[in-house]
Amino acid sequence: MNLTVSTLGSSLGVSCERARYAIGLMAGTSLDGIDAALVRLTGSSDALQAQTLAVHHSPYTPEEREGLLQLIERGRPAELCLWDAYLGERFAQAASELMAQARPPRLDFIGSHGQTIWHAPHGALLGAPVRNTLQIGQPDVIAARLGAPVIADFRTRDMAHGGQGAPLVPIVDWLLLRHPSEHRVALNLGGMANVTVLPANGAPDTIAAFDTGPGNALIDAAVYAYTQGQHTYDRDGYWASRGAVHERLLNYLMSHPYLEQPPPKSTGREVFGEALLEELHRMFGRLQLHELAATFTEFTARSVADALARFVSPHYPIRRVIVSGGGVHNPALMARLQARLPDVSIVSSAQYGIDPDFKEAVAFAVLADRFLQGLPATYPNTTGASRPCLAGKLATP
């Protein structure tokens, strides 16, 4: 049975009749830390409005980032349990720091994405297909520390109904960025790159969304490996702007089977991460960092442009791409993207009042509110699920 805001929400003291103050928490595949956003929500259903009041970034320490990488690559159950509880405390700390900074009149609820450890919508076990995903950062710990209800575990219900469990932000893109007469694409350049197609004057069930491939993940992996962890990303495109594209390597990357798959589809570091970097070293030798950074940056730009040309432009003439995520600050990546999409206006989400570094944190506050309203967050055309699905589970203090 689905509980709506009239039952579940009222029991938590949450009502669409008044403003709701919520915190959204997000840790992405870039493993750079925890983003927190305090959001004031008014209205309900498709008339929802979201105002970002404050944001805060709590970076992972080098030891935390290395520990998470080890957990993803070869973690054991005991370590997984430890990290789940530990990250619950870290997420709670990030939210508490934001609360101390912003001092809202109250905190009604929290939406926490958690830290993705594994995401395998095409997994299999004992010869049977088994869709699976895991985000950690124990929501019961967050609820206990903040004294507020937490909505978390946003992906699993969608996957249980045949979906990819990703991307989750398209409904938020629709709520905040849709336009009555202009076809738009919202592009997030995080660890992975994903797009939301927003047809002009379209309803939620007209949205299309999918991961195009890597965003920053391969670039970050190369920089981290080559600098022995002293740098975790290509700040301002420093290395990419000093290197030439390795054409043979780029052609190999562009032949990756993921790029051929039609949407809806999603991917992660399991496909475009450290394991792929090691495979490329075996195949092409150890190239210079500036050459790798230039090639991976071009790969991200070209795979985004290729995905739009294959799967979007035949249906909608796109003239505007609204970009968020860490990649928006990389001038080398943005320049290559513009070169691949010369007839498209490419702008930051900041022009629409959405901080590009915190859009996903804002999104999880919105998704938590949508859960409390009993409204779906994912649709067959965004994730491949067999029906529109609620997203989230509730943890109470």
BANU-657508 format. One record per residue (C-alpha): residue number from 1; z, x, y. Coordinates in nm, 4 decimals. Layout:
residues N
{site NUM, {Z, X, Y}}
...
END
This chain:
residues 397
{site 1, {0.0000, 0.0000, 0.0000}}
{site 2, {-0.0927, 0.1324, 0.3441}}
{site 3, {0.1867, 0.1114, 0.5990}}
{site 4, {0.0689, 0.0463, 0.9545}}
{site 5, {0.2356, 0.1280, 1.2838}}
{site 6, {0.3939, -0.2199, 1.2819}}
{site 7, {0.6033, -0.1227, 0.9773}}
{site 8, {0.6200, 0.2538, 0.9394}}
{site 9, {0.5913, 0.3259, 1.3115}}
{site 10, {0.8542, 0.0743, 1.4133}}
{site 11, {1.0974, 0.2162, 1.1586}}
{site 12, {1.0533, 0.5546, 1.3308}}
{site 13, {1.0862, 0.4121, 1.6810}}
{site 14, {0.7162, 0.4742, 1.7525}}
{site 15, {0.5215, 0.2003, 1.9298}}
{site 16, {0.1725, 0.1871, 2.0743}}
{site 17, {0.3188, -0.0243, 2.3537}}
{site 18, {0.4526, 0.2897, 2.5209}}
{site 19, {0.3553, 0.6543, 2.5583}}
{site 20, {0.4193, 0.8779, 2.2572}}
{site 21, {0.5160, 1.2433, 2.2931}}
{site 22, {0.3932, 1.4464, 1.9969}}
{site 23, {0.3546, 1.8098, 1.8986}}
{site 24, {0.0529, 1.9279, 1.7028}}
{site 25, {0.0853, 2.2473, 1.4962}}
{site 26, {-0.2062, 2.4466, 1.3597}}
{site 27, {-0.2530, 2.7782, 1.1796}}
{site 28, {-0.6122, 2.8633, 1.1014}}
{site 29, {-0.8092, 3.0770, 0.8613}}
{site 30, {-0.8132, 3.3598, 1.1155}}
{site 31, {-0.4433, 3.4179, 1.0291}}
{site 32, {-0.3624, 3.5062, 1.3893}}
{site 33, {-0.0567, 3.2831, 1.4252}}
{site 34, {0.0619, 2.9303, 1.4987}}
{site 35, {-0.0760, 2.7152, 1.7799}}
{site 36, {0.1428, 2.4376, 1.9204}}
{site 37, {0.0428, 2.1667, 2.1671}}
{site 38, {0.2577, 1.9007, 2.3329}}
{site 39, {0.0490, 1.5878, 2.3796}}
{site 40, {0.1173, 1.2597, 2.5586}}
{site 41, {-0.0609, 0.9764, 2.3782}}
{site 42, {-0.1284, 0.6346, 2.5246}}
{site 43, {-0.3245, 0.3349, 2.4029}}
{site 44, {-0.4157, 0.2620, 2.0462}}
{site 45, {-0.7002, 0.2608, 1.7980}}
{site 46, {-1.0328, 0.3696, 1.9499}}
{site 47, {-0.8955, 0.3375, 2.3053}}
{site 48, {-0.6492, 0.6209, 2.2507}}
{site 49, {-0.6071, 0.8710, 2.5325}}
{site 50, {-0.4555, 1.2167, 2.4896}}
{site 51, {-0.3143, 1.4332, 2.7680}}
{site 52, {-0.2193, 1.7915, 2.6844}}
{site 53, {0.1084, 1.8701, 2.8616}}
{site 54, {0.1782, 2.2223, 2.7354}}
{site 55, {0.0574, 2.4745, 2.4782}}
{site 56, {0.2145, 2.7733, 2.3066}}
{site 57, {0.0890, 3.0413, 2.0676}}
{site 58, {0.3302, 3.2145, 1.8296}}
{site 59, {0.1406, 3.5138, 1.6847}}
{site 60, {0.1973, 3.6333, 1.3319}}
{site 61, {0.3435, 3.9811, 1.3120}}
{site 62, {0.1310, 4.2437, 1.1342}}
{site 63, {0.3698, 4.2147, 0.8370}}
{site 64, {0.3301, 3.8367, 0.8255}}
{site 65, {-0.0477, 3.8559, 0.8423}}
{site 66, {-0.0617, 4.1200, 0.5710}}
{site 67, {0.1797, 3.9188, 0.3572}}
{site 68, {-0.0356, 3.6069, 0.3889}}
{site 69, {-0.3496, 3.8010, 0.3010}}
{site 70, {-0.1749, 3.9341, -0.0110}}
{site 71, {-0.0567, 3.5822, -0.0968}}
{site 72, {-0.4106, 3.4455, -0.0682}}
{site 73, {-0.5594, 3.7278, -0.2719}}
{site 74, {-0.3040, 3.7666, -0.5521}}
{site 75, {0.0148, 3.5714, -0.4813}}
{site 76, {0.2509, 3.4572, -0.7594}}
{site 77, {0.4342, 3.1230, -0.7780}}
{site 78, {0.7653, 3.2739, -0.6626}}
{site 79, {0.5976, 3.4270, -0.3578}}
{site 80, {0.4142, 3.1034, -0.2831}}
{site 81, {0.7430, 2.9095, -0.2785}}
{site 82, {0.9050, 3.1683, -0.0535}}
{site 83, {0.6189, 3.1626, 0.1924}}
{site 84, {0.6121, 2.7808, 0.1968}}
{site 85, {0.9760, 2.7672, 0.3081}}
{site 86, {0.9407, 3.0678, 0.5388}}
{site 87, {0.6415, 2.9207, 0.7206}}
{site 88, {0.8273, 2.5909, 0.7546}}
{site 89, {1.0818, 2.7850, 0.9583}}
{site 90, {0.8072, 2.9642, 1.1557}}
{site 91, {0.6295, 2.6377, 1.2382}}
{site 92, {0.9615, 2.4868, 1.3460}}
{site 93, {1.0277, 2.7935, 1.5618}}
{site 94, {0.6891, 2.7583, 1.7332}}
{site 95, {0.7564, 2.3906, 1.8041}}
{site 96, {1.1055, 2.4682, 1.9351}}
{site 97, {0.9690, 2.7345, 2.1689}}
{site 98, {0.7169, 2.4836, 2.3029}}
{site 99, {0.9915, 2.2239, 2.3525}}
{site 100, {1.2040, 2.4744, 2.5455}}
{site 101, {0.9055, 2.5563, 2.7650}}
{site 102, {0.7867, 2.2009, 2.8315}}
{site 103, {1.1076, 1.9927, 2.8130}}
{site 104, {0.9467, 1.6544, 2.7355}}
{site 105, {1.1531, 1.3381, 2.7783}}
{site 106, {1.1615, 1.3029, 2.3998}}
{site 107, {0.9766, 1.4078, 2.0847}}
{site 108, {0.8478, 1.1130, 1.8840}}
{site 109, {0.6769, 1.2966, 1.5975}}
{site 110, {0.4973, 1.6141, 1.4886}}
{site 111, {0.1615, 1.6617, 1.3201}}
{site 112, {0.1473, 1.9878, 1.1234}}
{site 113, {-0.1646, 2.1155, 0.9528}}
{site 114, {0.0150, 2.4077, 0.7895}}
{site 115, {-0.1424, 2.7354, 0.6808}}
{site 116, {-0.4324, 2.7066, 0.4385}}
{site 117, {-0.3843, 2.9288, 0.1344}}
{site 118, {-0.6678, 2.7930, -0.0756}}
{site 119, {-0.9384, 2.5323, -0.0295}}
{site 120, {-1.1728, 2.4631, -0.3225}}
{site 121, {-1.3475, 2.1251, -0.3086}}
{site 122, {-1.5728, 2.2374, -0.5946}}
{site 123, {-1.2998, 2.3797, -0.8183}}
{site 124, {-1.2903, 2.3321, -1.1953}}
{site 125, {-1.0307, 2.3657, -1.4708}}
{site 126, {-1.0755, 2.3411, -1.8482}}
{site 127, {-1.4352, 2.2447, -1.7971}}
{site 128, {-1.3553, 1.9554, -1.5631}}
{site 129, {-1.4195, 1.9380, -1.1883}}
{site 130, {-1.0919, 1.9519, -0.9951}}
{site 131, {-1.1003, 1.9310, -0.6168}}
{site 132, {-0.8037, 2.1231, -0.4799}}
{site 133, {-0.6551, 2.2498, -0.1567}}
{site 134, {-0.3217, 2.3950, -0.0480}}
{site 135, {-0.1643, 2.4207, 0.2971}}
{site 136, {0.1902, 2.5583, 0.3207}}
{site 137, {0.4624, 2.5463, 0.5871}}
{site 138, {0.7171, 2.3028, 0.4411}}
{site 139, {0.7183, 1.9859, 0.6568}}
{site 140, {1.0701, 1.8878, 0.5462}}
{site 141, {1.1977, 2.2121, 0.6987}}
{site 142, {1.0168, 2.1366, 1.0266}}
{site 143, {1.1573, 1.7820, 1.0333}}
{site 144, {1.5107, 1.9070, 0.9666}}
{site 145, {1.4962, 2.1715, 1.2387}}
{site 146, {1.3355, 1.9524, 1.5078}}
{site 147, {1.5060, 1.6251, 1.4178}}
{site 148, {1.1740, 1.4413, 1.4318}}
{site 149, {0.9382, 1.2948, 1.1701}}
{site 150, {0.6554, 1.5227, 1.0579}}
{site 151, {0.3154, 1.4139, 0.9302}}
{site 152, {0.1535, 1.6855, 0.7190}}
{site 153, {-0.0675, 1.7402, 0.4118}}
{site 154, {-0.3737, 1.5902, 0.5798}}
{site 155, {-0.6412, 1.6893, 0.3268}}
{site 156, {-0.5371, 1.5781, -0.0206}}
{site 157, {-0.5911, 1.2005, 0.0021}}
{site 158, {-0.9489, 1.2513, 0.1155}}
{site 159, {-1.0109, 1.4878, -0.1769}}
{site 160, {-0.8564, 1.2397, -0.4202}}
{site 161, {-1.1242, 0.9941, -0.3070}}
{site 162, {-1.4060, 1.2392, -0.3682}}
{site 163, {-1.4174, 1.4082, -0.0284}}
{site 164, {-1.4210, 1.7727, 0.0746}}
{site 165, {-1.0869, 1.7372, 0.2550}}
{site 166, {-1.2582, 1.8882, 0.5588}}
{site 167, {-1.3415, 1.8888, 0.8364}}
{site 168, {-1.0540, 1.6821, 0.9772}}
{site 169, {-1.1165, 1.7037, 1.3514}}
{site 170, {-1.4382, 1.4927, 1.3813}}
{site 171, {-1.2574, 1.1663, 1.4550}}
{site 172, {-1.0679, 1.3464, 1.7334}}
{site 173, {-1.3947, 1.4870, 1.8689}}
{site 174, {-1.5274, 1.1314, 1.8726}}
{site 175, {-1.2210, 0.9966, 2.0526}}
{site 176, {-1.2247, 1.2689, 2.3208}}
{site 177, {-1.5876, 1.3867, 2.3580}}
{site 178, {-1.8261, 1.1011, 2.2759}}
{site 179, {-2.0804, 0.9895, 2.5347}}
{site 180, {-2.2618, 0.6562, 2.5781}}
{site 181, {-2.6107, 0.8011, 2.6221}}
{site 182, {-2.6100, 1.1701, 2.5209}}
{site 183, {-2.6185, 1.3054, 2.1645}}
{site 184, {-2.3603, 1.5834, 2.1446}}
{site 185, {-2.2325, 1.8442, 1.9020}}
{site 186, {-1.8752, 1.9734, 1.9075}}
{site 187, {-1.8692, 2.3256, 1.7616}}
{site 188, {-1.5473, 2.4952, 1.6592}}
{site 189, {-1.5666, 2.8721, 1.6155}}
{site 190, {-1.2477, 2.9498, 1.4267}}
{site 191, {-1.2281, 3.1449, 1.1031}}
{site 192, {-1.5038, 2.9142, 0.9834}}
{site 193, {-1.7607, 2.7449, 1.2066}}
{site 194, {-1.7801, 2.3682, 1.1905}}
{site 195, {-1.9739, 2.1057, 1.3790}}
{site 196, {-1.9191, 1.7420, 1.4627}}
{site 197, {-2.2322, 1.5457, 1.5473}}
{site 198, {-2.1576, 1.2699, 1.7980}}
{site 199, {-2.4531, 1.0292, 1.8256}}
{site 200, {-2.4854, 0.8597, 2.1625}}
{site 201, {-2.2804, 0.5397, 2.1720}}
{site 202, {-2.2060, 0.5808, 1.8018}}
{site 203, {-1.9138, 0.4286, 1.6117}}
{site 204, {-1.6816, 0.6446, 1.3955}}
{site 205, {-1.8870, 0.5766, 1.0854}}
{site 206, {-2.1935, 0.7371, 1.2520}}
{site 207, {-2.0236, 1.0761, 1.2978}}
{site 208, {-2.1566, 1.3623, 1.0871}}
{site 209, {-1.9527, 1.6781, 1.0338}}
{site 210, {-1.9551, 1.9908, 0.8184}}
{site 211, {-1.8780, 2.3618, 0.8069}}
{site 212, {-2.1880, 2.5642, 0.8866}}
{site 213, {-2.0427, 2.8846, 0.7362}}
{site 214, {-1.8313, 3.1650, 0.8806}}
{site 215, {-1.7157, 3.1662, 1.2394}}
{site 216, {-1.4982, 3.4701, 1.3047}}
{site 217, {-1.3703, 3.5368, 0.9517}}
{site 218, {-1.6172, 3.8063, 0.8448}}
{site 219, {-1.6076, 3.9771, 1.1848}}
{site 220, {-1.2269, 3.9752, 1.1777}}
{site 221, {-1.2160, 4.1057, 0.8207}}
{site 222, {-1.4392, 4.4006, 0.9074}}
{site 223, {-1.2448, 4.4909, 1.2212}}
{site 224, {-0.9117, 4.4664, 1.0400}}
{site 225, {-1.0299, 4.6790, 0.7473}}
{site 226, {-1.2025, 4.9479, 0.9538}}
{site 227, {-0.9150, 4.9890, 1.2019}}
{site 228, {-0.6457, 4.9872, 0.9296}}
{site 229, {-0.4938, 4.6753, 1.0792}}
{site 230, {-0.4665, 4.8094, 1.4345}}
{site 231, {-0.7095, 4.5399, 1.5516}}
{site 232, {-0.7493, 4.1937, 1.4007}}
{site 233, {-1.0620, 4.0749, 1.5831}}
{site 234, {-1.3518, 4.1984, 1.7928}}
{site 235, {-1.2000, 4.1528, 2.1389}}
{site 236, {-1.4688, 4.0606, 2.3942}}
{site 237, {-1.7355, 4.1471, 2.1354}}
{site 238, {-1.6683, 4.5193, 2.1905}}
{site 239, {-1.8050, 4.6447, 1.8562}}
{site 240, {-2.0797, 4.3856, 1.8185}}
{site 241, {-2.2231, 4.4686, 2.1620}}
{site 242, {-2.2444, 4.8380, 2.0664}}
{site 243, {-2.4230, 4.7918, 1.7357}}
{site 244, {-2.7658, 4.6992, 1.6054}}
{site 245, {-2.8180, 4.4233, 1.3515}}
{site 246, {-2.8738, 4.5497, 0.9957}}
{site 247, {-3.1734, 4.3310, 0.9114}}
{site 248, {-3.1614, 4.3735, 0.5345}}
{site 249, {-2.7933, 4.2798, 0.5268}}
{site 250, {-2.8545, 3.9849, 0.7595}}
{site 251, {-3.1381, 3.8560, 0.5412}}
{site 252, {-2.9107, 3.8803, 0.2372}}
{site 253, {-2.6371, 3.6836, 0.4143}}
{site 254, {-2.8829, 3.4191, 0.5308}}
{site 255, {-2.9846, 3.3644, 0.1687}}
{site 256, {-2.6276, 3.2638, 0.0763}}
{site 257, {-2.6411, 2.9447, -0.1338}}
{site 258, {-2.3788, 2.7715, 0.0802}}
{site 259, {-2.6230, 2.7551, 0.3708}}
{site 260, {-2.8683, 2.5591, 0.1545}}
{site 261, {-2.6182, 2.2893, 0.0580}}
{site 262, {-2.6643, 1.9620, 0.2464}}
{site 263, {-2.3621, 1.8173, 0.4260}}
{site 264, {-2.0963, 1.6983, 0.4000}}
{site 265, {-1.9630, 2.0375, 0.2941}}
{site 266, {-1.6768, 2.2743, 0.3719}}
{site 267, {-1.5924, 2.6357, 0.3023}}
{site 268, {-1.3285, 2.8999, 0.3712}}
{site 269, {-1.2167, 3.2588, 0.3304}}
{site 270, {-1.2602, 3.2194, -0.0459}}
{site 271, {-1.6365, 3.2311, 0.0199}}
{site 272, {-1.6704, 3.4090, 0.3550}}
{site 273, {-1.3787, 3.6503, 0.3655}}
{site 274, {-1.2440, 3.9779, 0.2335}}
{site 275, {-1.3983, 3.9398, -0.1137}}
{site 276, {-1.7455, 3.9038, 0.0346}}
{site 277, {-1.6870, 4.2068, 0.2575}}
{site 278, {-1.5991, 4.4146, -0.0502}}
{site 279, {-1.9101, 4.2862, -0.2298}}
{site 280, {-2.1277, 4.3869, 0.0680}}
{site 281, {-1.9750, 4.7355, 0.0672}}
{site 282, {-2.0739, 4.7756, -0.2976}}
{site 283, {-2.4284, 4.6540, -0.2312}}
{site 284, {-2.5073, 4.8167, 0.1032}}
{site 285, {-2.2638, 5.1064, 0.1263}}
{site 286, {-2.0011, 5.1500, 0.3927}}
{site 287, {-2.1815, 5.0813, 0.7201}}
{site 288, {-2.0440, 5.1656, 1.0626}}
{site 289, {-1.8106, 4.9065, 1.2140}}
{site 290, {-2.0320, 4.8401, 1.5159}}
{site 291, {-2.3273, 4.7752, 1.2817}}
{site 292, {-2.1255, 4.5376, 1.0655}}
{site 293, {-1.9806, 4.3565, 1.3669}}
{site 294, {-2.3252, 4.3105, 1.5209}}
{site 295, {-2.4664, 4.1817, 1.1924}}
{site 296, {-2.1786, 3.9435, 1.1187}}
{site 297, {-2.1895, 3.8121, 1.4761}}
{site 298, {-2.5613, 3.7454, 1.4451}}
{site 299, {-2.5004, 3.5836, 1.1057}}
{site 300, {-2.2523, 3.3382, 1.2563}}
{site 301, {-2.4883, 3.2488, 1.5411}}
{site 302, {-2.7938, 3.2196, 1.3184}}
{site 303, {-2.6185, 3.0152, 1.0494}}
{site 304, {-2.4945, 2.7690, 1.3131}}
{site 305, {-2.8421, 2.7383, 1.4655}}
{site 306, {-3.0014, 2.7103, 1.1219}}
{site 307, {-2.7611, 2.4318, 1.0215}}
{site 308, {-2.8383, 2.2357, 1.3365}}
{site 309, {-3.2122, 2.2782, 1.2818}}
{site 310, {-3.1931, 2.1717, 0.9160}}
{site 311, {-2.9391, 1.8943, 0.9185}}
{site 312, {-2.8989, 1.7615, 1.2738}}
{site 313, {-3.2098, 1.7983, 1.4927}}
{site 314, {-3.4351, 1.5947, 1.2594}}
{site 315, {-3.2097, 1.2959, 1.3331}}
{site 316, {-3.0740, 1.3578, 1.6832}}
{site 317, {-3.2191, 1.5653, 1.9699}}
{site 318, {-2.9149, 1.7718, 2.0649}}
{site 319, {-2.9036, 1.8984, 2.4224}}
{site 320, {-2.5330, 1.9842, 2.4555}}
{site 321, {-2.2988, 2.1850, 2.2317}}
{site 322, {-1.9304, 2.1829, 2.3313}}
{site 323, {-1.7550, 2.4910, 2.1927}}
{site 324, {-1.3889, 2.5513, 2.1112}}
{site 325, {-1.1978, 2.8038, 1.9011}}
{site 326, {-1.1428, 3.1751, 1.9420}}
{site 327, {-1.5150, 3.2521, 1.9240}}
{site 328, {-1.5688, 3.0966, 2.2670}}
{site 329, {-1.4053, 3.4095, 2.4158}}
{site 330, {-1.6477, 3.6471, 2.2411}}
{site 331, {-1.9365, 3.7011, 2.4862}}
{site 332, {-2.1476, 3.8758, 2.2220}}
{site 333, {-2.1204, 3.5748, 1.9903}}
{site 334, {-2.1827, 3.3235, 2.2680}}
{site 335, {-2.4866, 3.5196, 2.3885}}
{site 336, {-2.6356, 3.5330, 2.0387}}
{site 337, {-2.5691, 3.1631, 1.9944}}
{site 338, {-2.7433, 3.0810, 2.3228}}
{site 339, {-3.0381, 3.3024, 2.2226}}
{site 340, {-3.0694, 3.1033, 1.8991}}
{site 341, {-3.0440, 2.7703, 2.0850}}
{site 342, {-3.2403, 2.8386, 2.4048}}
{site 343, {-3.2976, 2.4724, 2.4937}}
{site 344, {-2.9377, 2.3638, 2.4457}}
{site 345, {-2.6585, 2.3630, 2.7040}}
{site 346, {-2.3664, 2.5504, 2.5448}}
{site 347, {-2.0364, 2.4894, 2.7237}}
{site 348, {-1.6652, 2.5390, 2.6610}}
{site 349, {-1.4484, 2.2396, 2.5763}}
{site 350, {-1.2413, 2.3446, 2.8791}}
{site 351, {-1.5006, 2.1618, 3.0914}}
{site 352, {-1.3773, 1.8410, 2.9264}}
{site 353, {-1.0067, 1.9068, 2.9736}}
{site 354, {-0.9522, 2.0475, 2.6235}}
{site 355, {-0.8170, 2.4015, 2.5970}}
{site 356, {-1.0598, 2.5697, 2.3531}}
{site 357, {-0.7785, 2.7745, 2.1977}}
{site 358, {-0.5646, 2.4710, 2.1221}}
{site 359, {-0.8082, 2.1904, 2.0418}}
{site 360, {-0.7076, 2.1840, 1.6758}}
{site 361, {-0.3361, 2.1781, 1.7615}}
{site 362, {-0.4038, 1.8814, 1.9917}}
{site 363, {-0.6084, 1.7249, 1.7130}}
{site 364, {-0.3179, 1.7227, 1.4674}}
{site 365, {-0.0972, 1.5409, 1.7167}}
{site 366, {-0.3749, 1.2817, 1.7466}}
{site 367, {-0.4252, 1.2659, 1.3688}}
{site 368, {-0.0511, 1.2141, 1.3167}}
{site 369, {-0.0596, 0.9246, 1.5630}}
{site 370, {-0.3598, 0.7806, 1.3834}}
{site 371, {-0.1672, 0.8001, 1.0542}}
{site 372, {0.1209, 0.6071, 1.2084}}
{site 373, {-0.1264, 0.3442, 1.3276}}
{site 374, {-0.2615, 0.3083, 0.9748}}
{site 375, {-0.6101, 0.4136, 1.0876}}
{site 376, {-0.8514, 0.6273, 0.8850}}
{site 377, {-0.9163, 0.9856, 0.9885}}
{site 378, {-1.1970, 1.0771, 0.7489}}
{site 379, {-1.5158, 0.8925, 0.6579}}
{site 380, {-1.7839, 0.9202, 0.3882}}
{site 381, {-2.0264, 1.0714, 0.6390}}
{site 382, {-1.7800, 1.3425, 0.7516}}
{site 383, {-1.6217, 1.4570, 0.4254}}
{site 384, {-1.8113, 1.2818, 0.1475}}
{site 385, {-1.5145, 1.0644, 0.0495}}
{site 386, {-1.5960, 0.7365, -0.1218}}
{site 387, {-1.4239, 0.5360, 0.1532}}
{site 388, {-1.2537, 0.5856, 0.4913}}
{site 389, {-0.9176, 0.7523, 0.4276}}
{site 390, {-0.5826, 0.7808, 0.5970}}
{site 391, {-0.4823, 1.1439, 0.6404}}
{site 392, {-0.1271, 1.2674, 0.6067}}
{site 393, {0.2107, 1.2246, 0.4432}}
{site 394, {0.5454, 1.1666, 0.6107}}
{site 395, {0.8549, 1.3874, 0.6096}}
{site 396, {1.1634, 1.2554, 0.7889}}
{site 397, {1.4683, 1.4440, 0.9228}}
END
